[in-house]
Amino acid sequence: MSSAQFGEFRVTGEDVVFADADGVLFAPLQRAKEIFSTAGAIWHRERHQAEEIRAGRTLREQFQFDEYLARRSIDTAYTFRQHLRAIGGAIEE
């Protein structure tokens, strides 16, 4: 087989497929190194967050949620995503 069709996606030998319980990712093979690097960074950040939780520091504390709510009360357009970016807590970036 030289290709496979998944809905609107056509996958060939020039692609790589990643899958887990959350879904499937189709990507060009040439970006595999970048994807692995990003996945590794996410894994490390999540492990760090889990270690902090085990040490007694909740995600609410880690994400400075009270500060987010305070800013949100002043600026209703301020999103949690923006807040996570501002404090360096966005996992996928």
PyMOL commands that set and color helices and strands:
alter all, ss='L'
color gray80, all
select helices_A, chain A and resi 29-54+59-62+65-74+80-87
alter helices_A, ss='H'
color red, helices_A
select strands_A, chain A and resi 3-6+9-12+15-20+23-28
alter strands_A, ss='S'
color yellow, strands_A
deselect
rebuild
show_as cartoon
